[in-house]
Amino acid sequence: MPALPRTTGLGFKPQHFTDMMATDTIGFIEVHAENYMGDGGAPHAMLAALHECHALSIHGVGLSIGSAGGLDRDHLARLRRLIDRYHPESFSEHLAWSSHGAAWLNDLLPLPYTPETLATICAHVDQVQDTLGRRMLLENPATYVTFASSTLSETDFLTELVQRTGCGLLLDVNNVFVSATNHRFDARAYLADFPLFAVGEIHLAGHDTEDLPSGPLLIDSHGAPVADPVWALYAEVLARTGPLPTLIEWDTDVPDFATLLAEAARANAILRDVQRPQTDAA
């Protein structure tokens, strides 16, 4: 199965269609699966045209893979039709839940890290991979609360998940920084324990800060430039892994295309720095 190129991609927004069709400076595009589950219309016309000249990553936000009640079979069937339609180079989802019974919540909610939760997530990942006929990537969350019932660290949970299911991981570096700041742990120590061998894609995004009496609270807003500490963590990750496909996420207060290209250029500069020692050695 083709893989995403080890360079920088951008999330596709319809207002940038013409610019994206005209550029050859981005390595791939990414779209949210749920925006393309209809049968036709302008969204599919634009995506089909873009996929002729750019690799494609489909990123799900509504599968609710952490739901205790099981996966929604209709949603999974729609996802299968979308994957079969485009044969994207990558498919990913979130380590989160967003549904309870018939109620769907407009959020990606956290999970307790326990053996019971791990068994549920593994069963759901197996179901998704069997249904889609491909390996999926699962993204680490940005969190604002933790659970007293958790008996596993997030990195141990993800490592065990990879080992049991064979899935890959999507490492969101901004999510690491947000969670580390909110819960007062060391982001570098977290990344030292992260199963980087399983990472198939990296996300970079901006966040908002709310100053509270207890200290700063970061919100994973996807509505600002990537922060300098996140860029630093990204460079440190690549120093260990080598180049990896990297997406600039900007989903709210979307700027002009030139601003997005500037963020992509900064990521590409870091990717080139990682590649240069290998090139020089050759």
N, C-alpha and C positions, 0 to 999 in steps of 0.2 A: 504494500500500500504506500503511495507517495506520502512524503512527510512535508511539513512546513519548512520553508527555507530558514536557515539560521541567521536571520536578519530581522529588521524591524517592520512591523505591520501596524495598520490603523483600523479602528472600528469604523465601519461604513455608516455614514449618515446621508440621507437622500439629497440634502442641499449641497453635498460635495461630490455628487455623481460625476459631473463633467470634469472636475479637477482630477478625480481618481482615474477616470478613463484616460486622461492625458498624461499622467505621470508614470515614470518607470523607476521612481526612487523609493517606492515602498515594496516590501517583499511579499506581503499578503494582506488580506482584509479579513475582518471578523464581524459576524453579525449574530444577533440574538435569535435563537431558533424560533421563539414564539412569535416574532414579527413576520415569519414567512410560512406559517402553517395554513394559510389560505391556498386556494387552488391556482390563482392567477393574478393578473393585474400588474400595475406599475412596479410594485416591489420585486416581483419575480423577474420582470423584464430587465430591470436594472441589475439585479444580482446575477442573472445569467450572463449579461454582457460583461460585467466585471470579472466573473469567474473565467472568462475566456482569456484574460490577460493577467490575472492575479490568482495566486493560491488562496484557498478559502478555509477559514476556521469557523465552525459553527459552535456557538457557546450558549448552552441552555441556562435558563433562569427559573423555569417553572416545573421541573420534574419532581421536586420535593423528595429528593433521594433519601432524606433522613426521616421521612414520615413513618410513624409506627404503624399506620394503617395500611401500608403497602402502596405500591406505585399505581397511579391512575393509568389503566390499560388503554383508554382512548387517547390520552396524551402521548403515551409511549408509541402507539400506532401512528399518530400524526408525525411524531419525530422520525419514525422509521421511513415514512413516505418522503419526508424532507431529505433525509440522508441518502436515500436511494435516488432521489431526483438530482442531487448535486455531487454526490461522491466527494465530499470535502476532504481536504488533507488532514483535518483534525476535528474531533468533537470533544467537548468538555462540558462539565456541569459543576455544581457547587456542593461542598460538604455542608449541607444545611437542610432545613425543612421549611415548607411554606404552606402546608395544608393540614387540615384536621377534619376528617369526615368529608362533608360536602363543602366546607368553608375553605376558601383560598385567601391567603394573606399576602399583601403586597410587600413582602419582606423576605429576607433570607435569615432564618432564625438559627441560633446555635444549638448544639447538642451536648449532652453529658458524655464524657469519654469513659465508657464502661465496657466490659466484655459483652453485655447484652446489646448495647448500641452497636458495637463493632459487628456482631453477628448479623444484625438487621441490615447495616450498611453493606456488608459483604454480599448478602443475599440479593440486595437491590442492584448492586454493581454487576453481579453475575447475570441478573435478569436483563439489565440494559445491554450488556455486551453480547449476550446470546441473541437478543432481539435484533440488535443493529448489525451483528456479524462483524464487529470491530472492537478494538481496544479503545477505551475512553480515558480521558484525563479528568481528575477530580481536583477542584481548587480549594486550597486552605482558606478559612473564613477570616473576615474581620469581625471581632467580637467586642461586646460592651458589657457582658456579664460572664461569669464562670459558674460552674455547678459544684456544690459541696460534695455531690455524689460521684464526681469523676475520680476514677482510680488509675487512669492512664494519662500520660502527657499527650498533647496533640501530636507531637512528632512520633511518639511510639505508636499511637493510634494509626497514623498514616502509614508508617512503616509496615505494620501488621496487615493493614488493608491491602497494600501493594503486594505483599508476599502471598496473601490468601487468594487474591482475585486476578493478579497479573495486570491490573489497571496501571495507568500512568498518573502523573500528578501535574497540575498547573500551579506553579509557584507564583502567587501574587505577593510581590515584595512590599507593596504599600500596605497590604493586609497585615503582614508581619509587623511592620512598624506601628501601625494603628493599634493592633492588639497588645504589642509590647508596651507601648506608652500607656494605654488604658489600664493595663493590669500590672504595670510596674515590673516587668521582667526584661531581661537582656535580649534584644533582638539578635545579636551576634551569637549568643549561646544557643538560642532557638535554631538558628540556621546551621550551627555546627552539628546539631542532632537531626536535622531534616534529611530525609532520604533523597538527596540530590540526584542519585543515580536514576531515579524514576521520573525526573522532570522532563516533560516534553514541550513545555511552553512557559514563558514568563509574562506576567502582567505588571505594568507600571501605571500608576494613576495618582491623582491628587487627592488631598483630603482637606477638611475644614477643622478648625480648632475652636473648642469652647473652653474658656477658662473658668474652672470651678474652685471652690474653697479647698477641695481635696487635691487639686492639681489639674493639669490639662486633660480634656476629653477630646479625642480625635474621632471624626466622623468620616467614614469612607464615602466621600461624596461624588467622586469621579467628575468634579466640576472645577478643577484648578490644575495648574502645572504640577509636575512631579516635584516633590520637595527635595532639597539638597541631601538630607540624611537618607532618603530612599535611593537616590542616585548612588550614594556611597555604598549602601548595602548591595545594590545591584552589581556594582563593579566587583565587590568582594565575592559575590556568588559566582560570577563569570570567571573569576580568577581560579576558582576550584573546578568549574564544570566545563570551561570552554564556551564557545558561542552557542546560544540557544535562541530559538524563535522568540521574539519579544514584541508584545503588543502595547501600544500607547492607548489607554482607555480614557475617553473623555465623553461622558454621556449626558451631563447636565451643563447648562450654560455653555453650549458647544461654541467654540470660537471659529474664526475663519480658518480656511485650509492651510494658510501659510503658518499659522501658529502651531497647528498639529505637525506640519512638516518640520518645524524647528525642534519640537520635542523628539520626533523620530530621528532627526539628525544627531541630537545629543546621544541618544541610545546607540546609533550606528557608530559614533566616534568611540564609545566604550567597547563595542564589539570589535572594532578594528584594532584597538589596543590589545585586546585579548588574542587576536589572531596574529599580530605582528611578530611576537617571539617565535611562534611556530614557523612562520614564513621565513624569518631571518635564519632560523636554525637549519631549514632545508637548503 
